[in-house]
Amino acid sequence: MTKDSKTVSTIRRRKGKQVALALQKIKDENPKKSIKTEEQVAAIEIEEKCYLFDNRVFGPTILRQLMYNTHSLYLALLAIRSANALLIQTQYVPDEYWQSVEVAHKMVFGYGYLTWEWREGLRGYSYPLIFAFFFKILEFLGLDSRMMLIKLPRLIQGAIAAYGDLQLYKLSSKLSGRATAQWSLLCQLFSWFTIYCCTRTLTNSTEATLVIASLSYFPWPDYPSKSNDVYKFLALAALSVIVRPTSALVWIFLCAWHLQRVRGSPVFSGVLSAYVTVGILALGSSAVIDRIWYGYWTFVQLNFLLFNVIKGGASIYGVHPWHWYFFQGFPVILGTFILPFIVGVWRAKNKALAWIIFWILATHSFLPHKEFRFILLALPMAMHYCGVYFQTLCTQPPLKKFIRLAKEKRKKASEAKVDKVAAGCEEKTDSGQAPAEVGNDNVSDDQGDDKKTKGNEVDKTVDSSGDAVRDDMPKAEKQKSEKEGEDLLKEDELSDTLDPLIPEKKLLHLDTGAKSVEEFNAHVLRDEHHRYNLAKAKFLILLLALTNLLPALYFCLLHQRGTVMVTKYLYDASVKNLNMNVLFLMPCHSTPYYSYIHLNVTMRFLTCEPNLLGHTNYTEEADQFYQDPKAWLLKEYSSSKRVWPTHLVYFNTLHNEILSVLTQGGYKLCEQFFHTHVPEGRVGESVFVSCR
């Protein structure tokens, strides 16, 4: 057996051993599943391969072990999101208190404030009921302290967010494989806006989780799904509509597509029956819950859509141009992930989620009032395409592309060598020496053979080593000598071509299994390209982590923290003085309310209710105050029988305007809290508390 045949047989034996070990491993991990072909083993090996854990990127971290088991992965995500929830010390928007925990506090403890939306039947009790349930347990156990009422809802929301992360992993795995899903999950955990929002008690955060979970069970064409997945998909979709009715805009598109695909098939009647059953049960349950707490029958989802979408009532909170989501809203929440997202969409084979993202942005663009959080549900889908980008970046490209490059490289090397020899001949000619004869090293094999055989002018042949091969040499010895010459010629050719690329030529030639110089050269070029891409992926992930975690920490710990910190001061003061009377001279709903103080003290804030009754020349209370703060205070308290409050809470921008009134009333500055580095309009850098 020759050396080359031994090498081939050795490679085959090694590959056969690897396949056998892989088969045994799969059988051990999946005793009920039988793997019959090597093609199935190869597919599973590709599925398991994720360069995120390659030694040249991050190495086999503990996260790799966690991702092999759904339960352990969820526990890890739960720990991450719980830390995320406890990290937050700031306020984002008023709704995270006034439409969730404040309502739950009133449901359980009997005191709290319900905004005008609850009087008009625009909000449903299903979402606050989650927190009210746990508040009731705390009350029953005697553990309803202020701190528990603040932290527990965030931890509950963290558990919901962790479930959303897990379902994103499953969805990405279904559409693009487990390796892509691992990258997608990492991008999701690094996203600054996700960290900032996902554990806040906002309906948008829960909506995003329910939408991505529903999509993970959606019966995508050409992807396997279980028989009961349709019911799971519909149940989660219905819950998302109950929590936030605007998510119906997403399901109109997807459900119509789904029904159109199955129309005319044997399963159509069963699918339609599932739609009707789940829809009636979900909306019926929501209606019953609202009937209990409102005291009358009302359909809040319809009321919400009519007021905010059809009538455009949300415009009272501000109007933005139609293109705001495309050119400002979505790019801002993506942050530095925008480039991986765009390239990932371009490279992805399945662009269904990209069309859903576009649909979300397009439909929400018709609504006059726009906020970043309204498109939070599109962000996990975008992280899937970021995962696609990183997986395609790190996957070894096909060899065919590099064979062409290797041929071009070899051709250029040969041309350069010929030019070098020619230049050497010219130098010797100029110096008066005879030029050395250029041998067969720089001539093609066919030309060399022609020179050797032309005219039969030579009686003997010279092998590549320079030794003569005599005609009278025995046949076996003659063949052996010719074979050695050919081997030496190949080694010289390999050496001439590959010296710039790799020092260990023979070893790598055997390892790659290349059948030609060009193929081996292509292997070398591809390996270099792959190493570069892995280093690039590692650099990009570190860059994305830095540019996302730093903003997330700033917004979670510093930006708009004063309005939250002041509630702790008011709680401590109310414990000492139960007759405390607090007046918030701020834009409406600037601070948390009873849910963050948990004592039934007298408090008042400036309202900003819309003109629902159609009064002429209507001005909301907050605007009335800011038109003339001193006159408003004197009218409300000096000219009436109202008792002046013991504590006034306001932004520092208002201090000089009302200083004379404060001095006359005997108020002094008791405390101040940093709020933001970016004051805007009526919002100042600090929150002041004046007391008497």
N, C-alpha and C positions, 0 to 999 in steps of 0.2 A: 504493500500500500504506500502510495506516494505521500509526501508531506502535505500537499494541498488537500488530498482526499481525507487524510487524518484530521486535518483542521475542520473540514466540513462536517465530518461525522461527530467530532467533539462538540461543535456548535449545536448540531441537531440533538445530541444527547442532553446537553444543558437545557435547551429549550423544552425538550420533552419532560425533563425533571421539573422545570419551573411550572409547566402546565399541570403536571400531576399534583404538585404541591398546592397550586391555586385551586384545583378541583377539590382536593381534600379539605382545604380551608373553607371553601364555600359549603361543602357538604356538612362540615362540623357546625358552621354558623347557621345554616338553614337545613335542618334535618328533613323537613317535609318537602323541600324543593329539590328536584333532580336536575343537574346540569349535564347535558349529554354531549355537547360539542365543544371543540376548542374555540370556535367563533364566539360562543357565549362567554367563555372564560375571558377572551380578549376584550369583549365589550365591557365586562365587569371591571377588568383591570383599568380600562380607559375611564370608566365611571369613577373608580376609586382614586385615580391620579389627580391630585390637586397640587399645583406648584406653589400654592400659598404656604405649604409646609415643607417645601424643598429646603435643603440645607443652605442653598444660596439665597433664599428669601428670609423666612422666619424660622425654619427648622421645625422639627416635630414637637410643637408646643402642646400643652395639656388640652387646648381647645380642639385639637384633632381627635383626641380620644373621646371628648364629649360629643362631638358631632356624629359619632357612630351610633348613638343611642338617643332616641327622641326624648325620653324622660330625663336623662342626665343633661341633655342640651337645654331643655326648658328650665331645669333648676338653675343652671348656670346663667341663663338669660334673666331669670327671676332675680337672682342675686345682683346682676348688673343693673337692672331697672329699679330695684329697691334702693340701691346706692344712688342712682340717678334721682329718684324721688326725694330722698333725704337731703340731696345736695342743693335743691332749689330753695332759695331764700328771697326770691323776688316776685314781682307781679308782672304778668304779661298783659292780660285784658280783664275787664271787670267780670265777664261771663264765667271765668273759672271759679268765682265765688257766688255771684248773684243768681246764676242759673243752675246751680248744683248743690253745693254744701249749705248755702244759706237757706235754700228751700228745704233740704233734708233736716236742717236744724229746727225749722218751724214745724215740720211734720212730726218730729219726735218730742221736742221739748216745749212746744206750744208758743214760742216767741221767736221772731225773726221778721225779715222784711221780704215781701213779695213785690217784684217790680210790676209795672203796668202790663207787661206781656202776659203775666199769669191772670190778671183780671180780665184780659181780653180773650183768654183761651188759646193763646198762640204757642204755649209750651206744654209739653207732656210731663207727667209725673213719673214715667217709667224709669228714666235715667236717675233722677234724684232718689228714687226708691232704693237703688243699690246702696247708697250711702246711709239712707235712713234705716235700712235693715241692720247695718253694723252699729249705727249710733244707738239703736234700741238695745242691742246686745250689751254694749258698753254701759248703758244706763242700768240695765238689769243687774249687771255685775258690779255696779258702783265704781266703774273705771272711767267715767265720762269726764275726764279732766280736759282742760283747754288744750294741752299738748297732744293728747290722744285724738281729740276731734280734728286737729290740724294735720297730724302726720298720717293717721289711718287712711283717710280718703286718698292721699297721694300714694300710699303703698298699694291700695286696691287698684288704683289706676296704673301703677307699675306692673302689677300682675297681668292686667289687661294688655298693656304694651308688650310685655314679654311673650304673651300668647300671639300677638300680632307679628313679632319678630320670628317666632317659630313657624307661623303659617307662611310668611314670606320665604323662609328657607324651603318649605315644602313646595310652594308654588314655583320658585326658581328651579328647584330640583326636577320638578315634573316637566317644565318647559325646556330646560337646557342642560340638565344633568347635575349630579351632586357637586362636582368640582366647581361649576359656576355658582351654585347655591352657596357654597362656603365663602366665595368672594363677595356675593351679594349681601350676605349676613354681616360680614366685616364692614362693608361700606355703610350698611344701615346703622350699625353701632357707632360709627364715626360721624354720622351726619349731624351737624351742629343744630339744625332746626328740629330734628327728631329728638335730640337730647333736651332741647329747650322746651318742647311742647308735649311730648308723649306721656309724661307722668303728671301733667296738670289736669285738674278736674274739668276738662272742656269736652263738650259733646263732639267737637272735631277730632279729638284724640281717639275717643272710642269709635267714632265713625270710621276713621282710617284703619283701625284694627279689624273691625267687622267687615269692611270692604275687602281688604287683602285676604282675610280668612275665607270669605265667600268665594273669591276668585280661585283659591287653592282647591276648592271642591267643584268648581265650574267644569262642566263636561266639554273640555276643549277638543276640537276635532283632531284626529290622528294621535291622541294621547289616551292611554288606558284610564278608566275610572270605574269605581265600584257602583253597584246598583243603587245603593242608598245615598250616593254622593249628591244626587239632584236635590234630595230633601235637605241635606246639610247646606248646600249652596243657597237654596231658597229661604231656609230658616235664618241664616246669617244675613242674607240680603234684606229680608223683612225687618230684622232687628235694627239694621243700619238706618232704614227709613224711619223706624219708630224713634230712634235716638236723634236723628237729624234728617228731616224730610227732604232736604235738597239732594241727598244721595239717590233719590228716585231718578234724578237726571241721568245717573250712570246706568241704572238697571233698565231704564226704558230702551237704551241702546243694546245692552247685552241680552236681555230677555227676548227682545224682538229677533235678534240674530239667532238665538238658540231655538226658538219656536219655528223660525223659518227653515232651519237646517233639518229639524225632525219632522216637519210637516209632510204628510204622505207616507211616512214610515210606520211600521207596526207599533212602535213605542209612543207615537204621538198622543194617543188617548191617555196613556198612563202619565206622560209628562204634563199634559194639560190638567189632568186631575190633581197632580202634585202642586201645580201653581195655584189652583183654586183652593185646595185644602190648606196649604201653608199660609196663603194670603188671608183667608177668613180667620184662621186661628190667631195669627199674629196681630192683625189689626183689631180683631174682636177683643183679645186680651188687653191691648193698649186702651181701647175704649172703655173697658170695664174698670181698669185702674184709674183712668181720668174721671170716670163717673163717681168713683168712691171719694176722691179728693176734691173735685170741683163741686160735687153735690148735684150735678145735672149732666145730661148727656151732651157731649161735644166731640167733634172729630178734629183734634188739634193738628194732625198732619195736613189736613185740607185747609184749615184756618191759616197755618204757617205759610203754605205755598201761595194761597190767595193774597195774603198781606204782603209778603216779601217779594214774590216772583211776579204775580199778575198785577197787583196794584203798585208795586215798586215802593212799598212803605219803608224798606231798609235805607232808602236814599236820605232819610233824616240824619243818618250817621255819617254822611259824606258820599260824594259821587266821584268816580274815577273814569278815565277814558276806556273805551272798549278793549284796547290793546294792552292794558296795564298788566294783565296776567302773563302775557307772552314775553314782554320786553322788560318787565320789572319784577312782578310777583314771583314767577317760577324761577327765573335765574337767581334771585336773591336767596330763596330757600334752598336751592341746590348748592349755592356757594361755589367752592372750587371743584365740586363734583360735576360741573356742567360740561367740561371737556370729555371726561370719561363717559358721561351719559350720551353725548352726541356721537362719539365714535362707536360706542356700544350699540346704539340703535342702528348705525350704518352697517356694522358687521353682523348683527344678529340675523339668524335665519327666521326666527319667529318674531314678527313685529306686532302681534296682537295687542300687547300691553302698551306699545307706543301709540297705537290708534286710540286706546282708551284714555291715555294721558291727554292726547289732543282733544278728544271729545269733552273731557272734564274742563280743560282750559277754555274751549270754545263755548260750551253751554254756560259756564260761570261768567264769561265775558259779557253776556247779555244782561246780567244783573247789575244795577247801577252802583251798589255799594260793594266794594271789594276789599278783602283783607288777606294777608299772607296765610292765615290759618285755614281759610276756606278751601284751599287746595292742598291741605296737608295729606289728604287721602291719595294724591298722585305721587307723593314722594317715595313710598316704598316700591312702587312700580319702577320709578326711575333708578332706584338702587339696584334693581335686577339687571338693568342694562349696563350699569357700572360694573357689575360682576361679570357680565358677558365680555366687556372690554378687557378686563384683567385676565380672564381665562384665555381669550384668543391671543392676548399678548404673550402669555407664558407657554402656550402649547407649541410644541415643536412643529414648524412648518413642513410641508411635504418636500421630499428630496428632489423632486423633478425640477423645481425652480433653481436649486443650487447646482445641479448637474450642468445646466447651461452656463451658469457663472463660472464653474470650474473649467469648462472647456475654453471659455474666453480668457481666463487667467492663464491657462496652460499655453494657449496660442501666443499671448503677449510675452510670456516668459521665454518661449522658443525664439520669437522674433528678436527679443532683446539679446539673447545669447548669440544669435547669428550676427547681429550688428556689432557685438563686442569682439567676436573673432575676426570679423572683417576689419574692424578698426585696428586690431593687433597686427594683421597682415600688412596694412598700409604703413604702420609705424616701422615694421621690419624692412619693407621695401624702400622707404625713405632713408633708412640707415645703411643701405647697401647690402643687406642680408637677403637671402632667398626666403620667400614666404613659406611657412610650414604648410604642408598639405592638409586641407581640412578633411577630416575623416567622415565616417558615416554617422557621427554623433549629431551632425547638423543637417543631415539629409534624410528624407523620409525613407521608410523601410523598403518601399517598392522601388525607389530610385537606386538604393544600395544593391538590391537583388539584380536589377538590370545591369549595373556595372560589373557585378561578379560573373554574370553569365554571358555577357555580350561578346560574340565572336569566338568564344572558347579560346581566348588568348592566354589563359593561365592554366597551369597543370595541377595546381593545388590550391586549396581554400584555407584561409586563415580564419580561425574562430575568434570570438569576441575578446578572448583573453590574450590574443596575440600569438598563440601557439598554432603551428601548422597542422592541418588535418590531411594526412597523406592518403592517396587513393588506394595504396596497398595495405592500409590499416584494416584489421579485422572489423567485420560489420558491427558487432556488439560494442566494441570499443569505440568505433567511429560514431555510433548513435549516442553513446554516453557522453563523448566529448562535445558533440553538437548540442546536446541537451544542457550541459553545464554552461556552454557559451550563451545559449538563449536566456538562461536564468540570470547570468551576470549582466546581460544586456538590459533585461527588465529592471534589475536593481539599479543600474546606472540611470535608466530613464526615470524611475521613481525618485531617485535621489536628486536628479536635476530639477524635477518639477515641484517637489514637496519640501525642499529644504527651507523655504521662507515660511512654511506653515507649521510644521510639526517636527520635533526631533526624533521621536520614537516611531519611525515610519512602519517598520515591519509589524510591531506589536499592534498598533492601531489598525493596520491593514487587516490583520486577522480578526480583531475585535468587531470591526464594523461589518465584516463579511462582504466587503466590496469586491466586485468582479472585474473592475477595471480601475485604471488610474483616475479617470474622470469621476467615477463613482466614489472612490475613496476621498478624493479632493472635495467632492460635494458634501460628504459626511463631515469633514473637518470644517468647512465653511458654515454648514448648518449648526454645528455645535458651538462655534464662535458666536453666531447670530443668536442662538438660544441663550447662551450665557449673558450676552448683552441685554436681552429682553428681560431676563430674570432680575438682573441688577437694576434695570429701569423700573420694573414693577415694584421692587423693594423701595427704591427712592421715591416713587410716586405715592406709595401707601404711607410712608413716613411723612411726606410733604402734606398729604391730605389729612393725616391725623393731626399734624401740627396746626394747619390752617382751619381745622374744624373744632378741635378740642379747646383751643384758646378762646375763640369767640363764645363757645358754649359755656365755658367757665365764667367768662365775663358777664354774659347775660343771665346766667343762673344765680350768680353770687352778688353782683354789684348793681347792674342796671335796673332801676325802678325798685329799689329795696326799701326806701323810706316809708312808703305807705303800708308796708307789711310790718316793719319794725315798730311803728307807732302803736299798733294794736297791743303789743306786749306792754308798753308803757301804760296805756289806758287800762289794761286788765289789772296791772299792779296797783294803779291809783284807785280803781273801783273796789278792790278788795278792802282798802282802807276807808273808803267813803262810798257807801252804797247809795247815797243820794247824789252821786255825781251826775252832771248834766253836760253832754258833749255836743258841740256844734262843729260840723265839718264844712269849712268854707273853701271848697275845692270843686273842680268839675265833678259832675254827678258820678257816683259809684267808683270814686278814685281809690277807696280803701276797702278791705274786707269789712264785714259788719259783725252781727251777733255770733256768727259761726266761729269767729276768731277771738271773741272776748268771753263768750259763754257765761255772761251775767246779764240779768234783765235790768240794765240801767237805762236811763233816758238818753236817747241819741237822736240827732237830726242831721240830715244832709240836704244839699241843694238838689232838687229834682230836675229832671230834663224830659218830662213826658211829652210826647207829640200832641198836636192839636187834633185829637180824635173826635171831638165834638164839633169841630168846625167853627170855632169862635173867630170873630174878626179881630185883627191886630193882636193876635195871640203871641205872647212871649213866654218862653219857659222860665222857671224860677232861677236857674243858674245864670241865664243871660241877664235877667233883671238885676241880679246881684252884681255882676261884673260891669254893668253899665255905670253904676255909682255905688261902690261898696259901703262907704260911710253912710250915705242916705238910706240904704237898705237896712243896715244894722239899727240905725236910730228909729226907723219906721217900725221894724219888727219887734224891737224890745223897749226902747224908751217911750214910744208913743202907744204902747199897748200894755196889757196886764201880764205879758209873758215875763218869766223870770230869766234874767241873764244867765247863760250857761257858765258852769264852773271851769270848763276847758274849751278852748278854741283850737282847732287843728287846721292849718293852712300852709300853702307853699310860701317860701321866702320872698317870692316876687310880689306878694300882696302886703308884706309887712309895713312898708313905708306908707302905703295908702290908708291903712286903718290904724296907724300908730296913735294918732290923737284920740280915737275912740277907745283904744285899749288903755291908754293912760288915764282917761277920764273914768273908765270903768274899774280901775284898780288892778288891771291885768299885768302880769310880768312874764317874761320869756322863761318857761320852766325847762324845756328840752328841745333839742333839734336833732334831726336824723338826716344823714346823707341820702339822697334819692337817685340822682343821675348826673352824669357828666355832660349830657346833651339836653339842656332845658329847651322847651319849645312851647310857645304860646302861653297858656295859663299854668303850665307845669314848670316848676322851678327846680333848682339844684338840690334844695333841702326842704324837709318838712319841719315846720315850727309848731310847737305846742305852747300856747299862752294860757296861764291859769291864774286863779285868784282865791 
